[in-house]
Amino acid sequence: MKGQGGTAGGLGGGLLVAGTTSDAGKSVVTAGICRWLVRQGVKVAPFKAQNMSLNSFVTREGAEIGRAQAMQAAAARVEPTALMNPVLLKPGGDRSSQVVLLGRPVGEMSARGYFGRAGGSSPGESLYAGGREQLLGTVTDCLAELRRTHDAVICEGAGSPAEINLRRTDIVNMGIARAARIPVVVVGDIDRGGVFASFFGTTALLSKEDQALVAGYLVNKFRGDVTLLEPGLDMLRQLTGRPTLGVLPYAHGLGIDEEDGLHLSLRGAVRESVVAPPHGADVLRVAVCAVPLMSNFTDVDALAAEPGVVVRFVDRPEELADADLVVLPGTRGTVRALAWLRERGLADAVARRAAEGRPVLGICGGYQMLGEHIDDEVESKAGAVEGLGLLPVRVRFAVEKTLARPVGEALGEPVEGYEIHHGVAEVTGGDEAFLDGCRVGSVWGTHWHGSLESDAFRRAFLRRVAADAGRAFVPAPDTRFGALREEQLDRLGDLIEEHADTGALLRLIEKGVPEGLPFVPPGTP
C-alpha cells in the first residue's frame, strides 16, 4: 500500500480507533498512527465522522472542522479538509449545539432533535430530525472519498461505542465502521483503573454484528513493569478471543489540540517537556479568564511555549492581581460570558487594569466583550447589550458565520490566523490598528485566532506587553512554535512505533477485519 494513494478501482485501507470512554486517548492514538504511517511512506488521512467540540479550525477552503482533526492532518502531513470532519457539533448550552455540516453551520439543534426525536422547531431541527440515514450517507461518502485518494484512513470514534442508548443513531463509532466495513481497535486508559473490565464490557455490550468488527485492544497510559500486566492481557484474550495490540506507556505532555478538555493541549505538553529559564531577568505571568463556553483556548499554547511565560486559567478577580497580561479568550456565548465576568467581579478587575495601563488581550469573543456595544439577535438572542467599553468597537451578530484564513502584518511582523465568528465588528477609533481590531492604551483586541503562533509577531507582542507591565522579560529569539508542535507529533509516532504491534495494525489497515472473531455474550440488539 506504500505511497500509492487510493485507486480508481478500489478503496485505501481503513481503521477505526474507538475508546472505552471519552478521553481514553483516541485523538492521540489516531495522530500517532498517522505520523507512524506517513514516516513509512504511506499516504494517510485522519477522519472523524462527528465531533463535539468548541475548539475548531478553518481549512484553506474556508470550512470549519475540529482542531483535533486539523492536528491529526498535520501528523499525517496533509492539508486538512472538511472531508476529515463532516459533522461538527458546537455546544451552545447544556442541551443545544450548532450543527456544522461539511464545514458550514446549518442551524441550532437540541440533543433530542439531533438524535432523531421529533419536536424540534429550528432550521437545524427540521433538517435533521429523523435524518440519521442522510447523515450516515454523508459521512460514508466523505470517508469513501478519502479512501479513494489515500492509501489509508485512520478514523477516530467518539465517546464509547458501547453507549447503547445512542446506538440506533450512531454515525461515528460502530455505525460508520459497519457502513464502511473497517476494523476497530479499542483504546483503554489504564491510568483510570478498571481497564480489563472496560475492554470486556465494551465488547460484550455490542451486538453480534458490531463485535465482528472489533479486532483488538490498545492499553494507554501504562506505568510500571509491563510484564506484570501480561497475565491479564492473556486472560483478556481468552475471554474475548481478541489480542492486545500494544501497551503505550504513560508519557507526560503527549497531547494535541483537543476537543474540550484543558489538560491535554500543547500548552501543558510544552510546560512538561521544555525546561528553560526566562531569557531575561523576569518571568511573564499570563492569566486567561476561563469564561463559559470557552472556545479555541489553544490560542494561548503559543504563549506557554515561550521560556519564562507562565500561563494559568482563572475565574476570580484576585487571580488577576499579579498577572502581567490578562487574556479574554474566544467563547461560543459572548453575551453569556460577559454576564459571567460581571457576576464574578472580573469585569471590574479588567477595567481597573485598563485604567492603570496594564495589558489586556481579547481574542474573538473576548474582543467583542471589550467593545462598547453588542447587538445579538443570533447567538444569545439578547438584543442590545453593553460591552466593557474598553475598545471603540460596536459588534452586530450576523446570521452568516465568518470563516476565513487571513494573512497580514502587525507590530511590523507578518501574521497568519483564522477567523470563526458571527459577530461583525465596526471599529470607530483607537490608538493603533491591530490585525482586524485595534489597540487603545494597553488593551488589544482582534478576531484572529492562531495569530500568536506566528513567531516573530508573538515576540514583538510580548516585548510590548513586558514594557507596559514593567517586567524585565525578554522573549527567547529562537522559539519556533511550529517546530515544537512537530516534535510532539513525532513523539506520538514514536509511541506507536515502539510500543504497538505495528505489523498487526498494518494487516488490519490493509486486509480489513479478520475472519472468525468470536461473539462475547450477552451482546445488545
Secondary structure as a PSIPRED ss2 file (coil, helix, strand):
# PSIPRED VFORMAT (PSIPRED V4.0)

   1 M C   1.000  0.000  0.000
   2 K C   1.000  0.000  0.000
   3 G C   1.000  0.000  0.000
   4 Q C   1.000  0.000  0.000
   5 G C   1.000  0.000  0.000
   6 G C   1.000  0.000  0.000
   7 T C   1.000  0.000  0.000
   8 A C   1.000  0.000  0.000
   9 G C   1.000  0.000  0.000
  10 G C   1.000  0.000  0.000
  11 L C   1.000  0.000  0.000
  12 G C   1.000  0.000  0.000
  13 G E   0.000  0.000  1.000
  14 G E   0.000  0.000  1.000
  15 L E   0.000  0.000  1.000
  16 L E   0.000  0.000  1.000
  17 V E   0.000  0.000  1.000
  18 A E   0.000  0.000  1.000
  19 G E   0.000  0.000  1.000
  20 T C   1.000  0.000  0.000
  21 T C   1.000  0.000  0.000
  22 S C   1.000  0.000  0.000
  23 D C   1.000  0.000  0.000
  24 A C   1.000  0.000  0.000
  25 G C   1.000  0.000  0.000
  26 K H   0.000  1.000  0.000
  27 S H   0.000  1.000  0.000
  28 V H   0.000  1.000  0.000
  29 V H   0.000  1.000  0.000
  30 T H   0.000  1.000  0.000
  31 A H   0.000  1.000  0.000
  32 G H   0.000  1.000  0.000
  33 I H   0.000  1.000  0.000
  34 C H   0.000  1.000  0.000
  35 R H   0.000  1.000  0.000
  36 W H   0.000  1.000  0.000
  37 L H   0.000  1.000  0.000
  38 V H   0.000  1.000  0.000
  39 R H   0.000  1.000  0.000
  40 Q C   1.000  0.000  0.000
  41 G C   1.000  0.000  0.000
  42 V C   1.000  0.000  0.000
  43 K C   1.000  0.000  0.000
  44 V E   0.000  0.000  1.000
  45 A E   0.000  0.000  1.000
  46 P E   0.000  0.000  1.000
  47 F E   0.000  0.000  1.000
  48 K C   1.000  0.000  0.000
  49 A C   1.000  0.000  0.000
  50 Q E   0.000  0.000  1.000
  51 N E   0.000  0.000  1.000
  52 M E   0.000  0.000  1.000
  53 S C   1.000  0.000  0.000
  54 L C   1.000  0.000  0.000
  55 N C   1.000  0.000  0.000
  56 S E   0.000  0.000  1.000
  57 F E   0.000  0.000  1.000
  58 V E   0.000  0.000  1.000
  59 T C   1.000  0.000  0.000
  60 R C   1.000  0.000  0.000
  61 E C   1.000  0.000  0.000
  62 G C   1.000  0.000  0.000
  63 A C   1.000  0.000  0.000
  64 E E   0.000  0.000  1.000
  65 I E   0.000  0.000  1.000
  66 G E   0.000  0.000  1.000
  67 R H   0.000  1.000  0.000
  68 A H   0.000  1.000  0.000
  69 Q H   0.000  1.000  0.000
  70 A H   0.000  1.000  0.000
  71 M H   0.000  1.000  0.000
  72 Q H   0.000  1.000  0.000
  73 A H   0.000  1.000  0.000
  74 A H   0.000  1.000  0.000
  75 A H   0.000  1.000  0.000
  76 A H   0.000  1.000  0.000
  77 R C   1.000  0.000  0.000
  78 V C   1.000  0.000  0.000
  79 E C   1.000  0.000  0.000
  80 P C   1.000  0.000  0.000
  81 T C   1.000  0.000  0.000
  82 A H   0.000  1.000  0.000
  83 L H   0.000  1.000  0.000
  84 M H   0.000  1.000  0.000
  85 N C   1.000  0.000  0.000
  86 P C   1.000  0.000  0.000
  87 V E   0.000  0.000  1.000
  88 L E   0.000  0.000  1.000
  89 L E   0.000  0.000  1.000
  90 K E   0.000  0.000  1.000
  91 P E   0.000  0.000  1.000
  92 G C   1.000  0.000  0.000
  93 G C   1.000  0.000  0.000
  94 D C   1.000  0.000  0.000
  95 R C   1.000  0.000  0.000
  96 S E   0.000  0.000  1.000
  97 S E   0.000  0.000  1.000
  98 Q E   0.000  0.000  1.000
  99 V E   0.000  0.000  1.000
 100 V E   0.000  0.000  1.000
 101 L E   0.000  0.000  1.000
 102 L C   1.000  0.000  0.000
 103 G C   1.000  0.000  0.000
 104 R E   0.000  0.000  1.000
 105 P E   0.000  0.000  1.000
 106 V E   0.000  0.000  1.000
 107 G E   0.000  0.000  1.000
 108 E E   0.000  0.000  1.000
 109 M E   0.000  0.000  1.000
 110 S E   0.000  0.000  1.000
 111 A H   0.000  1.000  0.000
 112 R H   0.000  1.000  0.000
 113 G H   0.000  1.000  0.000
 114 Y H   0.000  1.000  0.000
 115 F C   1.000  0.000  0.000
 116 G C   1.000  0.000  0.000
 117 R C   1.000  0.000  0.000
 118 A C   1.000  0.000  0.000
 119 G C   1.000  0.000  0.000
 120 G C   1.000  0.000  0.000
 121 S C   1.000  0.000  0.000
 122 S C   1.000  0.000  0.000
 123 P H   0.000  1.000  0.000
 124 G H   0.000  1.000  0.000
 125 E H   0.000  1.000  0.000
 126 S H   0.000  1.000  0.000
 127 L H   0.000  1.000  0.000
 128 Y H   0.000  1.000  0.000
 129 A C   1.000  0.000  0.000
 130 G C   1.000  0.000  0.000
 131 G C   1.000  0.000  0.000
 132 R H   0.000  1.000  0.000
 133 E H   0.000  1.000  0.000
 134 Q H   0.000  1.000  0.000
 135 L H   0.000  1.000  0.000
 136 L H   0.000  1.000  0.000
 137 G H   0.000  1.000  0.000
 138 T H   0.000  1.000  0.000
 139 V H   0.000  1.000  0.000
 140 T H   0.000  1.000  0.000
 141 D H   0.000  1.000  0.000
 142 C H   0.000  1.000  0.000
 143 L H   0.000  1.000  0.000
 144 A H   0.000  1.000  0.000
 145 E H   0.000  1.000  0.000
 146 L H   0.000  1.000  0.000
 147 R H   0.000  1.000  0.000
 148 R H   0.000  1.000  0.000
 149 T H   0.000  1.000  0.000
 150 H C   1.000  0.000  0.000
 151 D C   1.000  0.000  0.000
 152 A E   0.000  0.000  1.000
 153 V E   0.000  0.000  1.000
 154 I E   0.000  0.000  1.000
 155 C E   0.000  0.000  1.000
 156 E E   0.000  0.000  1.000
 157 G C   1.000  0.000  0.000
 158 A C   1.000  0.000  0.000
 159 G C   1.000  0.000  0.000
 160 S C   1.000  0.000  0.000
 161 P C   1.000  0.000  0.000
 162 A C   1.000  0.000  0.000
 163 E C   1.000  0.000  0.000
 164 I C   1.000  0.000  0.000
 165 N C   1.000  0.000  0.000
 166 L C   1.000  0.000  0.000
 167 R H   0.000  1.000  0.000
 168 R H   0.000  1.000  0.000
 169 T H   0.000  1.000  0.000
 170 D C   1.000  0.000  0.000
 171 I C   1.000  0.000  0.000
 172 V C   1.000  0.000  0.000
 173 N C   1.000  0.000  0.000
 174 M H   0.000  1.000  0.000
 175 G H   0.000  1.000  0.000
 176 I H   0.000  1.000  0.000
 177 A H   0.000  1.000  0.000
 178 R H   0.000  1.000  0.000
 179 A H   0.000  1.000  0.000
 180 A H   0.000  1.000  0.000
 181 R C   1.000  0.000  0.000
 182 I C   1.000  0.000  0.000
 183 P C   1.000  0.000  0.000
 184 V E   0.000  0.000  1.000
 185 V E   0.000  0.000  1.000
 186 V E   0.000  0.000  1.000
 187 V E   0.000  0.000  1.000
 188 G E   0.000  0.000  1.000
 189 D E   0.000  0.000  1.000
 190 I H   0.000  1.000  0.000
 191 D H   0.000  1.000  0.000
 192 R H   0.000  1.000  0.000
 193 G C   1.000  0.000  0.000
 194 G C   1.000  0.000  0.000
 195 V H   0.000  1.000  0.000
 196 F H   0.000  1.000  0.000
 197 A H   0.000  1.000  0.000
 198 S H   0.000  1.000  0.000
 199 F H   0.000  1.000  0.000
 200 F H   0.000  1.000  0.000
 201 G H   0.000  1.000  0.000
 202 T H   0.000  1.000  0.000
 203 T H   0.000  1.000  0.000
 204 A H   0.000  1.000  0.000
 205 L C   1.000  0.000  0.000
 206 L C   1.000  0.000  0.000
 207 S C   1.000  0.000  0.000
 208 K H   0.000  1.000  0.000
 209 E H   0.000  1.000  0.000
 210 D H   0.000  1.000  0.000
 211 Q H   0.000  1.000  0.000
 212 A C   1.000  0.000  0.000
 213 L C   1.000  0.000  0.000
 214 V E   0.000  0.000  1.000
 215 A E   0.000  0.000  1.000
 216 G E   0.000  0.000  1.000
 217 Y E   0.000  0.000  1.000
 218 L E   0.000  0.000  1.000
 219 V E   0.000  0.000  1.000
 220 N E   0.000  0.000  1.000
 221 K E   0.000  0.000  1.000
 222 F E   0.000  0.000  1.000
 223 R C   1.000  0.000  0.000
 224 G C   1.000  0.000  0.000
 225 D C   1.000  0.000  0.000
 226 V H   0.000  1.000  0.000
 227 T H   0.000  1.000  0.000
 228 L H   0.000  1.000  0.000
 229 L C   1.000  0.000  0.000
 230 E H   0.000  1.000  0.000
 231 P H   0.000  1.000  0.000
 232 G H   0.000  1.000  0.000
 233 L H   0.000  1.000  0.000
 234 D H   0.000  1.000  0.000
 235 M H   0.000  1.000  0.000
 236 L H   0.000  1.000  0.000
 237 R H   0.000  1.000  0.000
 238 Q H   0.000  1.000  0.000
 239 L H   0.000  1.000  0.000
 240 T H   0.000  1.000  0.000
 241 G C   1.000  0.000  0.000
 242 R C   1.000  0.000  0.000
 243 P C   1.000  0.000  0.000
 244 T E   0.000  0.000  1.000
 245 L E   0.000  0.000  1.000
 246 G E   0.000  0.000  1.000
 247 V E   0.000  0.000  1.000
 248 L E   0.000  0.000  1.000
 249 P E   0.000  0.000  1.000
 250 Y C   1.000  0.000  0.000
 251 A C   1.000  0.000  0.000
 252 H C   1.000  0.000  0.000
 253 G C   1.000  0.000  0.000
 254 L C   1.000  0.000  0.000
 255 G C   1.000  0.000  0.000
 256 I C   1.000  0.000  0.000
 257 D C   1.000  0.000  0.000
 258 E C   1.000  0.000  0.000
 259 E C   1.000  0.000  0.000
 260 D C   1.000  0.000  0.000
 261 G C   1.000  0.000  0.000
 262 L C   1.000  0.000  0.000
 263 H C   1.000  0.000  0.000
 264 L C   1.000  0.000  0.000
 265 S C   1.000  0.000  0.000
 266 L H   0.000  1.000  0.000
 267 R H   0.000  1.000  0.000
 268 G H   0.000  1.000  0.000
 269 A H   0.000  1.000  0.000
 270 V H   0.000  1.000  0.000
 271 R H   0.000  1.000  0.000
 272 E H   0.000  1.000  0.000
 273 S H   0.000  1.000  0.000
 274 V C   1.000  0.000  0.000
 275 V C   1.000  0.000  0.000
 276 A C   1.000  0.000  0.000
 277 P C   1.000  0.000  0.000
 278 P C   1.000  0.000  0.000
 279 H C   1.000  0.000  0.000
 280 G C   1.000  0.000  0.000
 281 A C   1.000  0.000  0.000
 282 D C   1.000  0.000  0.000
 283 V C   1.000  0.000  0.000
 284 L E   0.000  0.000  1.000
 285 R E   0.000  0.000  1.000
 286 V E   0.000  0.000  1.000
 287 A E   0.000  0.000  1.000
 288 V E   0.000  0.000  1.000
 289 C E   0.000  0.000  1.000
 290 A C   1.000  0.000  0.000
 291 V C   1.000  0.000  0.000
 292 P C   1.000  0.000  0.000
 293 L C   1.000  0.000  0.000
 294 M E   0.000  0.000  1.000
 295 S E   0.000  0.000  1.000
 296 N C   1.000  0.000  0.000
 297 F H   0.000  1.000  0.000
 298 T H   0.000  1.000  0.000
 299 D H   0.000  1.000  0.000
 300 V H   0.000  1.000  0.000
 301 D H   0.000  1.000  0.000
 302 A H   0.000  1.000  0.000
 303 L H   0.000  1.000  0.000
 304 A H   0.000  1.000  0.000
 305 A C   1.000  0.000  0.000
 306 E C   1.000  0.000  0.000
 307 P C   1.000  0.000  0.000
 308 G C   1.000  0.000  0.000
 309 V E   0.000  0.000  1.000
 310 V E   0.000  0.000  1.000
 311 V E   0.000  0.000  1.000
 312 R E   0.000  0.000  1.000
 313 F E   0.000  0.000  1.000
 314 V E   0.000  0.000  1.000
 315 D C   1.000  0.000  0.000
 316 R C   1.000  0.000  0.000
 317 P H   0.000  1.000  0.000
 318 E H   0.000  1.000  0.000
 319 E H   0.000  1.000  0.000
 320 L H   0.000  1.000  0.000
 321 A C   1.000  0.000  0.000
 322 D C   1.000  0.000  0.000
 323 A C   1.000  0.000  0.000
 324 D C   1.000  0.000  0.000
 325 L E   0.000  0.000  1.000
 326 V E   0.000  0.000  1.000
 327 V E   0.000  0.000  1.000
 328 L E   0.000  0.000  1.000
 329 P C   1.000  0.000  0.000
 330 G E   0.000  0.000  1.000
 331 T E   0.000  0.000  1.000
 332 R C   1.000  0.000  0.000
 333 G C   1.000  0.000  0.000
 334 T H   0.000  1.000  0.000
 335 V H   0.000  1.000  0.000
 336 R H   0.000  1.000  0.000
 337 A H   0.000  1.000  0.000
 338 L H   0.000  1.000  0.000
 339 A H   0.000  1.000  0.000
 340 W H   0.000  1.000  0.000
 341 L H   0.000  1.000  0.000
 342 R H   0.000  1.000  0.000
 343 E H   0.000  1.000  0.000
 344 R C   1.000  0.000  0.000
 345 G C   1.000  0.000  0.000
 346 L H   0.000  1.000  0.000
 347 A H   0.000  1.000  0.000
 348 D H   0.000  1.000  0.000
 349 A H   0.000  1.000  0.000
 350 V H   0.000  1.000  0.000
 351 A H   0.000  1.000  0.000
 352 R H   0.000  1.000  0.000
 353 R H   0.000  1.000  0.000
 354 A H   0.000  1.000  0.000
 355 A H   0.000  1.000  0.000
 356 E C   1.000  0.000  0.000
 357 G C   1.000  0.000  0.000
 358 R C   1.000  0.000  0.000
 359 P C   1.000  0.000  0.000
 360 V E   0.000  0.000  1.000
 361 L E   0.000  0.000  1.000
 362 G E   0.000  0.000  1.000
 363 I E   0.000  0.000  1.000
 364 C C   1.000  0.000  0.000
 365 G H   0.000  1.000  0.000
 366 G H   0.000  1.000  0.000
 367 Y H   0.000  1.000  0.000
 368 Q H   0.000  1.000  0.000
 369 M H   0.000  1.000  0.000
 370 L H   0.000  1.000  0.000
 371 G C   1.000  0.000  0.000
 372 E C   1.000  0.000  0.000
 373 H E   0.000  0.000  1.000
 374 I E   0.000  0.000  1.000
 375 D E   0.000  0.000  1.000
 376 D E   0.000  0.000  1.000
 377 E C   1.000  0.000  0.000
 378 V C   1.000  0.000  0.000
 379 E C   1.000  0.000  0.000
 380 S C   1.000  0.000  0.000
 381 K C   1.000  0.000  0.000
 382 A C   1.000  0.000  0.000
 383 G E   0.000  0.000  1.000
 384 A E   0.000  0.000  1.000
 385 V E   0.000  0.000  1.000
 386 E E   0.000  0.000  1.000
 387 G C   1.000  0.000  0.000
 388 L C   1.000  0.000  0.000
 389 G C   1.000  0.000  0.000
 390 L C   1.000  0.000  0.000
 391 L C   1.000  0.000  0.000
 392 P C   1.000  0.000  0.000
 393 V E   0.000  0.000  1.000
 394 R E   0.000  0.000  1.000
 395 V E   0.000  0.000  1.000
 396 R E   0.000  0.000  1.000
 397 F E   0.000  0.000  1.000
 398 A E   0.000  0.000  1.000
 399 V E   0.000  0.000  1.000
 400 E E   0.000  0.000  1.000
 401 K E   0.000  0.000  1.000
 402 T E   0.000  0.000  1.000
 403 L E   0.000  0.000  1.000
 404 A E   0.000  0.000  1.000
 405 R C   1.000  0.000  0.000
 406 P C   1.000  0.000  0.000
 407 V E   0.000  0.000  1.000
 408 G E   0.000  0.000  1.000
 409 E E   0.000  0.000  1.000
 410 A E   0.000  0.000  1.000
 411 L C   1.000  0.000  0.000
 412 G C   1.000  0.000  0.000
 413 E E   0.000  0.000  1.000
 414 P E   0.000  0.000  1.000
 415 V E   0.000  0.000  1.000
 416 E E   0.000  0.000  1.000
 417 G C   1.000  0.000  0.000
 418 Y E   0.000  0.000  1.000
 419 E E   0.000  0.000  1.000
 420 I E   0.000  0.000  1.000
 421 H E   0.000  0.000  1.000
 422 H E   0.000  0.000  1.000
 423 G E   0.000  0.000  1.000
 424 V E   0.000  0.000  1.000
 425 A E   0.000  0.000  1.000
 426 E E   0.000  0.000  1.000
 427 V E   0.000  0.000  1.000
 428 T C   1.000  0.000  0.000
 429 G C   1.000  0.000  0.000
 430 G C   1.000  0.000  0.000
 431 D C   1.000  0.000  0.000
 432 E E   0.000  0.000  1.000
 433 A E   0.000  0.000  1.000
 434 F E   0.000  0.000  1.000
 435 L C   1.000  0.000  0.000
 436 D C   1.000  0.000  0.000
 437 G E   0.000  0.000  1.000
 438 C E   0.000  0.000  1.000
 439 R E   0.000  0.000  1.000
 440 V E   0.000  0.000  1.000
 441 G C   1.000  0.000  0.000
 442 S C   1.000  0.000  0.000
 443 V E   0.000  0.000  1.000
 444 W E   0.000  0.000  1.000
 445 G E   0.000  0.000  1.000
 446 T E   0.000  0.000  1.000
 447 H C   1.000  0.000  0.000
 448 W C   1.000  0.000  0.000
 449 H E   0.000  0.000  1.000
 450 G C   1.000  0.000  0.000
 451 S H   0.000  1.000  0.000
 452 L H   0.000  1.000  0.000
 453 E H   0.000  1.000  0.000
 454 S C   1.000  0.000  0.000
 455 D H   0.000  1.000  0.000
 456 A H   0.000  1.000  0.000
 457 F H   0.000  1.000  0.000
 458 R H   0.000  1.000  0.000
 459 R H   0.000  1.000  0.000
 460 A H   0.000  1.000  0.000
 461 F H   0.000  1.000  0.000
 462 L H   0.000  1.000  0.000
 463 R H   0.000  1.000  0.000
 464 R H   0.000  1.000  0.000
 465 V H   0.000  1.000  0.000
 466 A H   0.000  1.000  0.000
 467 A H   0.000  1.000  0.000
 468 D H   0.000  1.000  0.000
 469 A H   0.000  1.000  0.000
 470 G C   1.000  0.000  0.000
 471 R C   1.000  0.000  0.000
 472 A C   1.000  0.000  0.000
 473 F C   1.000  0.000  0.000
 474 V C   1.000  0.000  0.000
 475 P C   1.000  0.000  0.000
 476 A C   1.000  0.000  0.000
 477 P C   1.000  0.000  0.000
 478 D C   1.000  0.000  0.000
 479 T C   1.000  0.000  0.000
 480 R C   1.000  0.000  0.000
 481 F H   0.000  1.000  0.000
 482 G H   0.000  1.000  0.000
 483 A H   0.000  1.000  0.000
 484 L H   0.000  1.000  0.000
 485 R H   0.000  1.000  0.000
 486 E H   0.000  1.000  0.000
 487 E H   0.000  1.000  0.000
 488 Q H   0.000  1.000  0.000
 489 L H   0.000  1.000  0.000
 490 D H   0.000  1.000  0.000
 491 R H   0.000  1.000  0.000
 492 L H   0.000  1.000  0.000
 493 G H   0.000  1.000  0.000
 494 D H   0.000  1.000  0.000
 495 L H   0.000  1.000  0.000
 496 I H   0.000  1.000  0.000
 497 E H   0.000  1.000  0.000
 498 E H   0.000  1.000  0.000
 499 H H   0.000  1.000  0.000
 500 A E   0.000  0.000  1.000
 501 D C   1.000  0.000  0.000
 502 T H   0.000  1.000  0.000
 503 G H   0.000  1.000  0.000
 504 A H   0.000  1.000  0.000
 505 L H   0.000  1.000  0.000
 506 L H   0.000  1.000  0.000
 507 R H   0.000  1.000  0.000
 508 L H   0.000  1.000  0.000
 509 I H   0.000  1.000  0.000
 510 E H   0.000  1.000  0.000
 511 K H   0.000  1.000  0.000
 512 G C   1.000  0.000  0.000
 513 V C   1.000  0.000  0.000
 514 P C   1.000  0.000  0.000
 515 E C   1.000  0.000  0.000
 516 G C   1.000  0.000  0.000
 517 L C   1.000  0.000  0.000
 518 P C   1.000  0.000  0.000
 519 F C   1.000  0.000  0.000
 520 V C   1.000  0.000  0.000
 521 P C   1.000  0.000  0.000
 522 P C   1.000  0.000  0.000
 523 G C   1.000  0.000  0.000
 524 T C   1.000  0.000  0.000
 525 P C   1.000  0.000  0.000
